[in-house]
Amino acid sequence: MATSGDDFPDSYAWDSLVRRSIKIWDTLIEDARMLERSFLESCTGLDDFLGQTQAVTLLWFFQRRQAFHSQEKMAKWSRDRLDDYILLPATPGYVRKTDCFFVSHFWRTKEDPDPDGQYLRLLQNELAPQVWSYIWIDWTCTPQAPRSEVEERYFTRTLETMSGIIRNCGFVWFYPPFEPRMWILYEIAEYVLTSDGGFVMVDAIEDIRVFSEHIKEMLRAGVRPTLEKYGYRCTHDRDQEFLTAWLETLILFKNLDFRTDDIRRFQDYKTWYPSVEALLMNSANGVVKLCRFEGTLSVGGKLYTFTPFPKWEGGKYSAITKRRS
Protein backbone atom coordinates (compact mmCIF):
# COMPACT_ATOMS: atom_id res chain seq x y z
CA MET A 1 0.00 0.00 0.00
CA ALA A 2 1.37 3.39 -0.93
CA THR A 3 1.81 6.03 1.76
CA SER A 4 2.26 9.75 1.50
CA GLY A 5 5.47 11.42 2.52
CA ASP A 6 3.70 12.80 5.59
CA ASP A 7 2.98 9.26 6.82
CA PHE A 8 6.61 8.16 6.80
CA PRO A 9 7.85 10.02 9.91
CA ASP A 10 4.93 8.69 11.98
CA SER A 11 5.56 5.14 10.77
CA TYR A 12 9.27 5.42 11.47
CA ALA A 13 8.69 6.75 15.00
CA TRP A 14 6.24 3.93 15.75
CA ASP A 15 8.55 1.23 14.37
CA SER A 16 11.42 2.68 16.39
CA LEU A 17 9.31 2.62 19.57
CA VAL A 18 8.41 -1.02 18.96
CA ARG A 19 12.02 -2.09 18.38
CA ARG A 20 13.31 -0.07 21.33
CA SER A 21 10.69 -1.46 23.70
CA ILE A 22 11.23 -5.10 22.77
CA LYS A 23 14.99 -4.69 23.13
CA ILE A 24 14.47 -3.34 26.65
CA TRP A 25 12.15 -6.22 27.58
CA ASP A 26 14.92 -8.69 26.85
CA THR A 27 17.11 -6.97 29.45
CA LEU A 28 14.37 -7.00 32.10
CA ILE A 29 13.19 -10.60 31.87
CA GLU A 30 15.36 -13.51 30.82
CA ASP A 31 12.53 -15.25 28.98
CA ALA A 32 10.43 -12.31 27.84
CA ARG A 33 6.90 -13.44 27.00
CA MET A 34 6.27 -13.96 23.32
CA LEU A 35 2.59 -12.99 23.60
CA GLU A 36 3.38 -9.34 24.32
CA ARG A 37 6.07 -9.26 21.66
CA SER A 38 3.81 -10.82 19.03
CA PHE A 39 1.00 -8.43 19.88
CA LEU A 40 3.18 -5.33 19.65
CA GLU A 41 4.80 -6.43 16.40
CA SER A 42 1.37 -7.13 14.91
CA CYS A 43 0.14 -3.55 15.46
CA THR A 44 0.23 -1.63 12.20
CA GLY A 45 0.71 1.72 13.88
CA LEU A 46 -0.06 3.85 16.91
CA ASP A 47 -3.82 4.07 16.36
CA ASP A 48 -4.08 0.33 15.85
CA PHE A 49 -2.19 -0.16 19.12
CA LEU A 50 -4.25 2.36 21.10
CA GLY A 51 -7.56 0.92 19.94
CA GLN A 52 -6.87 -2.68 20.96
CA THR A 53 -9.40 -3.21 23.76
CA GLN A 54 -9.10 -7.01 23.60
CA ALA A 55 -5.31 -7.21 23.47
CA VAL A 56 -3.50 -9.93 25.36
CA THR A 57 -2.19 -7.32 27.77
CA LEU A 58 -1.91 -3.57 28.12
CA LEU A 59 1.40 -1.88 27.39
CA TRP A 60 2.08 1.27 29.40
CA PHE A 61 3.90 4.32 28.06
CA PHE A 62 6.88 5.25 30.24
CA GLN A 63 8.96 8.36 29.62
CA ARG A 64 12.68 7.75 29.24
CA ARG A 65 15.05 9.30 31.75
CA GLN A 66 16.82 11.52 29.22
CA ALA A 67 13.53 12.95 27.97
CA PHE A 68 12.38 13.65 31.52
CA HIS A 69 15.53 15.53 32.49
CA SER A 70 15.79 17.49 29.23
CA GLN A 71 12.33 19.11 29.45
CA GLU A 72 11.60 22.53 30.97
CA LYS A 73 7.91 21.78 31.53
CA MET A 74 6.09 18.49 32.02
CA ALA A 75 5.50 17.27 28.49
CA LYS A 76 1.91 16.49 27.57
CA TRP A 77 1.43 13.05 26.02
CA SER A 78 1.80 13.42 22.29
CA ARG A 79 1.82 11.09 19.32
CA ASP A 80 4.51 13.41 17.92
CA ARG A 81 6.96 12.57 20.74
CA LEU A 82 7.18 8.78 20.53
CA ASP A 83 10.97 8.94 20.76
CA ASP A 84 10.52 10.01 24.41
CA TYR A 85 8.95 6.69 25.38
CA ILE A 86 9.25 2.98 25.81
CA LEU A 87 6.32 0.60 26.23
CA LEU A 88 6.32 -1.77 29.21
CA PRO A 89 3.83 -4.65 29.54
CA ALA A 90 1.33 -4.50 32.38
CA THR A 91 2.37 -7.94 33.57
CA PRO A 92 4.66 -9.05 36.41
CA GLY A 93 8.38 -8.42 36.11
CA TYR A 94 8.54 -5.61 33.57
CA VAL A 95 7.81 -2.64 35.84
CA ARG A 96 10.16 -2.67 38.82
CA LYS A 97 11.08 -0.26 41.60
CA THR A 98 14.75 -0.54 40.65
CA ASP A 99 14.07 0.86 37.16
CA CYS A 100 10.87 2.92 37.30
CA PHE A 101 9.32 5.82 39.19
CA PHE A 102 5.68 6.82 39.56
CA VAL A 103 5.06 10.55 40.09
CA SER A 104 2.19 11.47 42.40
CA HIS A 105 1.24 15.11 41.96
CA PHE A 106 -1.49 17.71 42.32
CA TRP A 107 -2.91 19.39 39.24
CA ARG A 108 -2.29 23.09 39.76
CA THR A 109 -4.79 24.03 37.04
CA LYS A 110 -7.48 22.08 35.17
CA GLU A 111 -5.60 22.61 31.92
CA ASP A 112 -2.05 21.77 33.02
CA PRO A 113 -0.76 20.13 36.21
CA ASP A 114 2.41 22.23 36.34
CA PRO A 115 2.17 25.16 33.91
CA ASP A 116 5.41 26.90 34.90
CA GLY A 117 7.48 23.78 35.59
CA GLN A 118 7.80 24.47 39.33
CA TYR A 119 7.20 20.88 40.45
CA LEU A 120 9.08 19.44 37.51
CA ARG A 121 12.24 21.21 38.64
CA LEU A 122 11.82 19.83 42.16
CA LEU A 123 11.36 16.34 40.75
CA GLN A 124 14.35 16.65 38.44
CA ASN A 125 16.58 17.75 41.32
CA GLU A 126 15.32 14.92 43.53
CA LEU A 127 15.75 12.21 40.90
CA ALA A 128 18.97 13.36 39.22
CA PRO A 129 21.36 11.55 41.62
CA GLN A 130 19.28 8.37 41.75
CA VAL A 131 19.64 5.32 39.53
CA TRP A 132 16.57 4.69 37.38
CA SER A 133 15.56 4.48 33.73
CA TYR A 134 11.85 5.21 33.21
CA ILE A 135 9.17 7.39 34.76
CA TRP A 136 5.38 7.51 34.67
CA ILE A 137 3.46 10.80 34.96
CA ASP A 138 -0.22 10.80 34.03
CA TRP A 139 0.02 14.05 32.03
CA THR A 140 2.97 12.72 30.06
CA CYS A 141 2.16 9.03 29.71
CA THR A 142 -1.56 8.89 28.90
CA PRO A 143 -3.50 10.64 26.12
CA GLN A 144 -5.05 13.86 27.40
CA ALA A 145 -8.29 15.61 26.48
CA PRO A 146 -9.44 16.18 23.86
CA ARG A 147 -8.93 12.53 22.95
CA SER A 148 -9.74 10.62 19.79
CA GLU A 149 -11.85 7.47 20.11
CA VAL A 150 -8.84 5.15 20.16
CA GLU A 151 -7.02 7.42 22.61
CA GLU A 152 -10.10 7.27 24.84
CA ARG A 153 -10.00 3.48 24.83
CA TYR A 154 -6.33 3.40 25.75
CA PHE A 155 -6.82 6.04 28.45
CA THR A 156 -9.60 3.98 30.05
CA ARG A 157 -7.53 0.80 30.05
CA THR A 158 -4.61 2.66 31.61
CA LEU A 159 -6.85 4.09 34.31
CA GLU A 160 -8.18 0.62 35.10
CA THR A 161 -4.67 -0.76 35.57
CA MET A 162 -2.62 2.14 36.94
CA SER A 163 -2.64 0.62 40.44
CA GLY A 164 -0.03 -1.76 39.05
CA ILE A 165 2.18 1.19 38.14
CA ILE A 166 1.89 2.72 41.61
CA ARG A 167 2.52 -0.58 43.36
CA ASN A 168 5.53 -1.67 41.33
CA CYS A 169 7.41 1.60 40.86
CA GLY A 170 9.39 3.81 43.15
CA PHE A 171 7.12 6.57 44.49
CA VAL A 172 8.05 10.24 44.27
CA TRP A 173 6.04 13.36 45.11
CA PHE A 174 6.10 17.02 46.09
CA TYR A 175 2.77 18.18 47.51
CA PRO A 176 1.58 21.71 48.28
CA PRO A 177 -0.27 22.44 51.57
CA PHE A 178 -2.96 19.84 52.21
CA GLU A 179 -6.08 19.69 50.09
CA PRO A 180 -8.46 16.70 50.21
CA ARG A 181 -7.63 15.30 46.77
CA MET A 182 -8.92 11.75 46.45
CA TRP A 183 -6.52 10.62 43.74
CA ILE A 184 -3.58 11.63 45.94
CA LEU A 185 -5.07 9.79 48.93
CA TYR A 186 -5.57 6.66 46.85
CA GLU A 187 -2.09 6.75 45.32
CA ILE A 188 -0.48 7.02 48.75
CA ALA A 189 -2.72 4.26 50.17
CA GLU A 190 -1.93 1.92 47.27
CA TYR A 191 1.78 2.43 47.75
CA VAL A 192 1.89 2.33 51.56
CA LEU A 193 -0.51 -0.57 52.13
CA THR A 194 1.22 -2.81 49.58
CA SER A 195 4.81 -2.09 50.68
CA ASP A 196 6.73 -3.89 53.40
CA GLY A 197 7.80 -0.59 54.97
CA GLY A 198 4.20 0.56 55.37
CA PHE A 199 3.55 3.79 57.22
CA VAL A 200 7.12 3.98 58.51
CA MET A 201 8.17 5.15 55.04
CA VAL A 202 5.99 8.28 55.10
CA ASP A 203 4.93 9.21 58.65
CA ALA A 204 7.89 11.50 59.25
CA ILE A 205 7.46 13.45 56.00
CA GLU A 206 5.49 16.64 56.47
CA ASP A 207 3.70 17.03 53.14
CA ILE A 208 2.36 13.46 53.21
CA ARG A 209 1.61 13.09 56.92
CA VAL A 210 -2.02 14.27 56.80
CA PHE A 211 -2.87 11.77 54.06
CA SER A 212 -1.13 9.05 56.07
CA GLU A 213 -3.22 9.86 59.14
CA HIS A 214 -6.40 9.72 57.07
CA ILE A 215 -5.46 6.29 55.72
CA LYS A 216 -5.04 5.10 59.32
CA GLU A 217 -8.43 6.59 60.11
CA MET A 218 -9.95 4.63 57.22
CA LEU A 219 -8.56 1.46 58.80
CA ARG A 220 -10.34 2.33 62.05
CA ALA A 221 -13.54 4.05 60.93
CA GLY A 222 -14.08 2.99 57.33
CA VAL A 223 -13.45 4.53 53.94
CA ARG A 224 -16.65 6.46 53.23
CA PRO A 225 -16.94 8.06 56.69
CA THR A 226 -13.35 9.28 56.40
CA LEU A 227 -13.82 10.60 52.87
CA GLU A 228 -16.96 12.45 53.91
CA LYS A 229 -15.44 13.80 57.12
CA TYR A 230 -12.56 15.51 55.33
CA GLY A 231 -14.37 16.35 52.10
CA TYR A 232 -12.26 14.28 49.71
CA ARG A 233 -13.29 14.86 46.12
CA CYS A 234 -12.51 14.10 42.49
CA THR A 235 -13.01 16.22 39.42
CA HIS A 236 -15.14 13.44 37.92
CA ASP A 237 -17.98 11.66 39.74
CA ARG A 238 -17.05 8.30 38.29
CA ASP A 239 -13.52 8.56 39.64
CA GLN A 240 -15.05 8.85 43.11
CA GLU A 241 -16.73 5.44 42.93
CA PHE A 242 -13.78 3.82 41.18
CA LEU A 243 -11.31 5.02 43.82
CA THR A 244 -13.68 4.21 46.67
CA ALA A 245 -13.82 0.61 45.44
CA TRP A 246 -10.02 0.36 45.32
CA LEU A 247 -9.66 1.93 48.76
CA GLU A 248 -12.31 -0.27 50.36
CA THR A 249 -10.75 -3.48 49.06
CA LEU A 250 -7.31 -2.36 50.23
CA ILE A 251 -8.67 -1.53 53.68
CA LEU A 252 -10.54 -4.85 53.84
CA PHE A 253 -7.40 -6.83 53.08
CA LYS A 254 -5.42 -4.89 55.67
CA ASN A 255 -8.06 -5.18 58.39
CA LEU A 256 -8.36 -8.92 57.73
CA ASP A 257 -4.62 -9.20 58.49
CA PHE A 258 -3.58 -10.35 55.04
CA ARG A 259 0.16 -10.58 54.59
CA THR A 260 1.63 -7.82 52.44
CA ASP A 261 2.74 -10.26 49.76
CA ASP A 262 -0.80 -11.67 49.55
CA ILE A 263 -2.25 -8.16 49.27
CA ARG A 264 0.18 -7.36 46.48
CA ARG A 265 -0.62 -10.60 44.70
CA PHE A 266 -4.36 -10.04 44.83
CA GLN A 267 -4.01 -6.40 43.81
CA ASP A 268 -1.95 -7.62 40.87
CA TYR A 269 -4.72 -10.01 39.86
CA LYS A 270 -7.20 -7.14 39.97
CA THR A 271 -4.85 -5.07 37.82
CA TRP A 272 -3.85 -7.61 35.19
CA TYR A 273 -7.44 -8.81 34.69
CA PRO A 274 -9.58 -5.66 35.01
CA SER A 275 -12.61 -7.07 33.17
CA VAL A 276 -12.77 -10.43 35.00
CA GLU A 277 -15.76 -10.52 37.33
CA ALA A 278 -14.67 -13.18 39.85
CA LEU A 279 -11.08 -13.59 41.02
CA LEU A 280 -9.94 -16.57 43.11
CA MET A 281 -6.73 -16.88 45.10
CA ASN A 282 -5.29 -19.09 47.81
CA SER A 283 -3.79 -17.15 50.70
CA ALA A 284 -2.58 -17.65 54.25
CA ASN A 285 -6.10 -16.55 55.28
CA GLY A 286 -7.77 -19.25 53.18
CA VAL A 287 -9.43 -19.20 49.77
CA VAL A 288 -10.31 -15.68 48.63
CA LYS A 289 -12.98 -14.85 46.07
CA LEU A 290 -13.56 -11.28 44.95
CA CYS A 291 -16.48 -10.31 42.70
CA ARG A 292 -15.54 -6.81 41.65
CA PHE A 293 -18.76 -5.77 39.92
CA GLU A 294 -20.96 -7.21 42.69
CA GLY A 295 -18.84 -5.73 45.45
CA THR A 296 -18.33 -8.91 47.48
CA LEU A 297 -15.25 -10.47 49.05
CA SER A 298 -15.36 -14.01 50.43
CA VAL A 299 -12.55 -15.10 52.76
CA GLY A 300 -12.60 -18.54 54.34
CA GLY A 301 -16.37 -18.73 53.88
CA LYS A 302 -17.13 -15.30 55.39
CA LEU A 303 -18.64 -12.62 53.16
CA TYR A 304 -17.68 -8.94 53.15
CA THR A 305 -18.96 -6.12 50.96
CA PHE A 306 -17.44 -3.06 49.32
CA THR A 307 -18.42 -0.48 46.71
CA PRO A 308 -18.70 -2.33 43.37
CA PHE A 309 -16.19 -1.38 40.70
CA PRO A 310 -17.82 0.58 37.86
CA LYS A 311 -18.10 -1.00 34.43
CA TRP A 312 -16.71 1.20 31.69
CA GLU A 313 -18.42 -0.23 28.67
CA GLY A 314 -16.90 0.00 25.21
CA GLY A 315 -13.62 1.51 26.35
CA LYS A 316 -15.29 4.82 27.20
CA TYR A 317 -14.42 6.96 30.17
CA SER A 318 -14.74 10.73 29.98
CA ALA A 319 -17.54 10.62 27.42
CA ILE A 320 -19.85 9.16 30.07
CA THR A 321 -18.45 10.98 33.07
CA LYS A 322 -20.17 13.97 34.61
CA ARG A 323 -17.74 16.71 35.53
CA ARG A 324 -18.00 18.31 38.95
CA SER A 325 -18.34 22.06 39.09
C-alpha positions as MATLAB code, in Angstrom:
seq = 'MATSGDDFPDSYAWDSLVRRSIKIWDTLIEDARMLERSFLESCTGLDDFLGQTQAVTLLWFFQRRQAFHSQEKMAKWSRDRLDDYILLPATPGYVRKTDCFFVSHFWRTKEDPDPDGQYLRLLQNELAPQVWSYIWIDWTCTPQAPRSEVEERYFTRTLETMSGIIRNCGFVWFYPPFEPRMWILYEIAEYVLTSDGGFVMVDAIEDIRVFSEHIKEMLRAGVRPTLEKYGYRCTHDRDQEFLTAWLETLILFKNLDFRTDDIRRFQDYKTWYPSVEALLMNSANGVVKLCRFEGTLSVGGKLYTFTPFPKWEGGKYSAITKRRS';
ca = [
       0.000    0.000    0.000;
       1.365    3.393   -0.931;
       1.810    6.032    1.756;
       2.261    9.752    1.496;
       5.473   11.421    2.520;
       3.697   12.797    5.590;
       2.985    9.260    6.815;
       6.606    8.162    6.804;
       7.849   10.019    9.905;
       4.930    8.688   11.978;
       5.558    5.142   10.773;
       9.271    5.415   11.471;
       8.687    6.745   15.003;
       6.245    3.927   15.748;
       8.554    1.228   14.372;
      11.418    2.681   16.387;
       9.310    2.623   19.567;
       8.411   -1.024   18.959;
      12.021   -2.087   18.384;
      13.314   -0.069   21.330;
      10.695   -1.463   23.704;
      11.229   -5.105   22.771;
      14.988   -4.688   23.128;
      14.472   -3.342   26.653;
      12.148   -6.221   27.576;
      14.919   -8.693   26.853;
      17.109   -6.970   29.455;
      14.368   -6.999   32.103;
      13.189  -10.604   31.874;
      15.359  -13.510   30.824;
      12.531  -15.250   28.985;
      10.426  -12.310   27.838;
       6.898  -13.441   27.004;
       6.265  -13.958   23.315;
       2.588  -12.992   23.596;
       3.383   -9.342   24.320;
       6.070   -9.262   21.659;
       3.814  -10.823   19.033;
       1.002   -8.434   19.883;
       3.179   -5.332   19.647;
       4.804   -6.430   16.403;
       1.371   -7.127   14.914;
       0.141   -3.554   15.463;
       0.230   -1.629   12.201;
       0.715    1.724   13.881;
      -0.060    3.855   16.908;
      -3.824    4.074   16.361;
      -4.077    0.329   15.853;
      -2.186   -0.158   19.119;
      -4.252    2.364   21.097;
      -7.563    0.924   19.944;
      -6.867   -2.680   20.958;
      -9.396   -3.210   23.760;
      -9.102   -7.007   23.600;
      -5.313   -7.208   23.468;
      -3.499   -9.934   25.364;
      -2.195   -7.315   27.773;
      -1.910   -3.574   28.117;
       1.405   -1.883   27.387;
       2.083    1.269   29.397;
       3.901    4.315   28.065;
       6.881    5.247   30.244;
       8.958    8.358   29.624;
      12.679    7.754   29.245;
      15.051    9.297   31.753;
      16.820   11.517   29.220;
      13.533   12.952   27.965;
      12.383   13.655   31.523;
      15.531   15.533   32.491;
      15.789   17.493   29.235;
      12.333   19.111   29.452;
      11.604   22.525   30.965;
       7.908   21.776   31.527;
       6.090   18.488   32.022;
       5.501   17.272   28.489;
       1.908   16.495   27.575;
       1.426   13.048   26.021;
       1.804   13.418   22.288;
       1.823   11.086   19.319;
       4.507   13.408   17.922;
       6.957   12.566   20.743;
       7.182    8.778   20.531;
      10.969    8.936   20.764;
      10.524   10.010   24.405;
       8.952    6.685   25.383;
       9.251    2.984   25.813;
       6.315    0.600   26.232;
       6.317   -1.774   29.208;
       3.826   -4.653   29.538;
       1.328   -4.498   32.384;
       2.370   -7.943   33.569;
       4.661   -9.052   36.407;
       8.375   -8.419   36.108;
       8.540   -5.606   33.571;
       7.810   -2.639   35.835;
      10.163   -2.669   38.819;
      11.084   -0.265   41.597;
      14.750   -0.535   40.646;
      14.066    0.864   37.162;
      10.873    2.923   37.301;
       9.323    5.821   39.190;
       5.678    6.821   39.564;
       5.061   10.549   40.094;
       2.185   11.469   42.398;
       1.242   15.115   41.959;
      -1.486   17.710   42.315;
      -2.907   19.386   39.237;
      -2.294   23.089   39.764;
      -4.793   24.029   37.036;
      -7.477   22.076   35.172;
      -5.602   22.607   31.919;
      -2.054   21.770   33.017;
      -0.756   20.131   36.210;
       2.412   22.229   36.338;
       2.169   25.156   33.908;
       5.407   26.903   34.899;
       7.484   23.785   35.591;
       7.801   24.467   39.329;
       7.199   20.883   40.450;
       9.076   19.439   37.505;
      12.244   21.209   38.643;
      11.817   19.826   42.164;
      11.364   16.336   40.754;
      14.353   16.652   38.440;
      16.578   17.751   41.321;
      15.324   14.920   43.526;
      15.755   12.211   40.903;
      18.972   13.363   39.217;
      21.361   11.549   41.623;
      19.283    8.367   41.752;
      19.640    5.319   39.530;
      16.573    4.689   37.378;
      15.565    4.482   33.728;
      11.853    5.210   33.207;
       9.169    7.392   34.758;
       5.379    7.510   34.670;
       3.462   10.796   34.958;
      -0.219   10.796   34.026;
       0.018   14.049   32.033;
       2.968   12.723   30.063;
       2.159    9.029   29.714;
      -1.563    8.887   28.898;
      -3.505   10.637   26.117;
      -5.050   13.859   27.404;
      -8.286   15.614   26.484;
      -9.442   16.183   23.865;
      -8.928   12.532   22.946;
      -9.740   10.617   19.790;
     -11.855    7.469   20.107;
      -8.836    5.153   20.156;
      -7.024    7.423   22.612;
     -10.103    7.272   24.843;
      -9.999    3.476   24.828;
      -6.333    3.403   25.749;
      -6.821    6.040   28.452;
      -9.600    3.984   30.050;
      -7.533    0.798   30.054;
      -4.609    2.664   31.606;
      -6.853    4.095   34.313;
      -8.184    0.618   35.105;
      -4.671   -0.762   35.567;
      -2.625    2.136   36.941;
      -2.640    0.624   40.442;
      -0.028   -1.760   39.049;
       2.178    1.188   38.135;
       1.887    2.721   41.610;
       2.518   -0.585   43.358;
       5.527   -1.675   41.328;
       7.408    1.605   40.858;
       9.386    3.812   43.145;
       7.120    6.570   44.493;
       8.052   10.239   44.273;
       6.041   13.357   45.114;
       6.100   17.021   46.094;
       2.767   18.177   47.510;
       1.576   21.714   48.276;
      -0.267   22.437   51.567;
      -2.958   19.841   52.212;
      -6.083   19.695   50.094;
      -8.464   16.700   50.210;
      -7.631   15.296   46.772;
      -8.923   11.753   46.454;
      -6.521   10.624   43.741;
      -3.581   11.627   45.940;
      -5.065    9.791   48.929;
      -5.573    6.658   46.847;
      -2.085    6.748   45.317;
      -0.484    7.015   48.754;
      -2.719    4.262   50.166;
      -1.931    1.924   47.268;
       1.785    2.433   47.747;
       1.893    2.334   51.557;
      -0.509   -0.568   52.128;
       1.220   -2.813   49.581;
       4.806   -2.090   50.682;
       6.727   -3.887   53.404;
       7.797   -0.590   54.971;
       4.202    0.557   55.374;
       3.546    3.795   57.217;
       7.119    3.975   58.508;
       8.167    5.149   55.037;
       5.987    8.275   55.103;
       4.932    9.209   58.645;
       7.894   11.505   59.250;
       7.463   13.450   56.000;
       5.490   16.642   56.469;
       3.698   17.030   53.138;
       2.360   13.463   53.206;
       1.608   13.093   56.923;
      -2.022   14.269   56.797;
      -2.866   11.771   54.063;
      -1.133    9.046   56.068;
      -3.219    9.863   59.139;
      -6.399    9.721   57.069;
      -5.462    6.289   55.724;
      -5.039    5.104   59.317;
      -8.435    6.586   60.115;
      -9.952    4.633   57.221;
      -8.562    1.464   58.800;
     -10.340    2.334   62.054;
     -13.538    4.054   60.934;
     -14.077    2.986   57.329;
     -13.446    4.530   53.944;
     -16.646    6.457   53.228;
     -16.936    8.062   56.692;
     -13.346    9.279   56.397;
     -13.816   10.605   52.867;
     -16.962   12.455   53.911;
     -15.441   13.799   57.124;
     -12.561   15.513   55.332;
     -14.366   16.351   52.096;
     -12.259   14.276   49.708;
     -13.293   14.857   46.123;
     -12.509   14.096   42.490;
     -13.007   16.215   39.416;
     -15.144   13.440   37.923;
     -17.979   11.658   39.741;
     -17.046    8.299   38.291;
     -13.520    8.563   39.644;
     -15.053    8.855   43.109;
     -16.733    5.436   42.930;
     -13.775    3.825   41.184;
     -11.306    5.019   43.820;
     -13.684    4.214   46.670;
     -13.823    0.609   45.439;
     -10.022    0.363   45.319;
      -9.661    1.932   48.759;
     -12.313   -0.268   50.363;
     -10.754   -3.482   49.064;
      -7.313   -2.364   50.227;
      -8.667   -1.530   53.684;
     -10.543   -4.846   53.844;
      -7.397   -6.827   53.082;
      -5.419   -4.892   55.667;
      -8.063   -5.184   58.389;
      -8.360   -8.921   57.735;
      -4.617   -9.199   58.489;
      -3.579  -10.347   55.042;
       0.159  -10.583   54.585;
       1.632   -7.821   52.443;
       2.742  -10.261   49.755;
      -0.803  -11.673   49.550;
      -2.252   -8.161   49.270;
       0.180   -7.364   46.478;
      -0.619  -10.605   44.702;
      -4.357  -10.038   44.830;
      -4.008   -6.400   43.815;
      -1.945   -7.620   40.874;
      -4.718  -10.014   39.860;
      -7.205   -7.137   39.967;
      -4.848   -5.066   37.818;
      -3.849   -7.614   35.193;
      -7.442   -8.810   34.687;
      -9.585   -5.659   35.011;
     -12.609   -7.074   33.167;
     -12.769  -10.425   34.996;
     -15.765  -10.519   37.333;
     -14.674  -13.176   39.847;
     -11.081  -13.591   41.017;
      -9.937  -16.565   43.106;
      -6.729  -16.876   45.105;
      -5.290  -19.094   47.806;
      -3.788  -17.151   50.699;
      -2.578  -17.652   54.251;
      -6.097  -16.553   55.284;
      -7.771  -19.247   53.177;
      -9.435  -19.199   49.775;
     -10.313  -15.683   48.635;
     -12.979  -14.849   46.068;
     -13.562  -11.280   44.953;
     -16.478  -10.308   42.702;
     -15.540   -6.811   41.652;
     -18.763   -5.768   39.920;
     -20.956   -7.213   42.692;
     -18.840   -5.725   45.455;
     -18.327   -8.908   47.478;
     -15.253  -10.474   49.050;
     -15.364  -14.011   50.431;
     -12.549  -15.096   52.762;
     -12.599  -18.536   54.337;
     -16.368  -18.733   53.880;
     -17.126  -15.295   55.385;
     -18.642  -12.621   53.158;
     -17.680   -8.938   53.155;
     -18.959   -6.120   50.959;
     -17.441   -3.060   49.319;
     -18.422   -0.479   46.714;
     -18.703   -2.333   43.374;
     -16.194   -1.383   40.705;
     -17.817    0.578   37.856;
     -18.105   -0.998   34.432;
     -16.707    1.199   31.692;
     -18.417   -0.232   28.665;
     -16.898    0.001   25.212;
     -13.622    1.511   26.350;
     -15.289    4.822   27.196;
     -14.422    6.959   30.170;
     -14.741   10.726   29.980;
     -17.538   10.615   27.420;
     -19.847    9.157   30.074;
     -18.454   10.979   33.067;
     -20.165   13.969   34.607;
     -17.743   16.710   35.533;
     -18.001   18.307   38.945;
     -18.340   22.060   39.086;
];
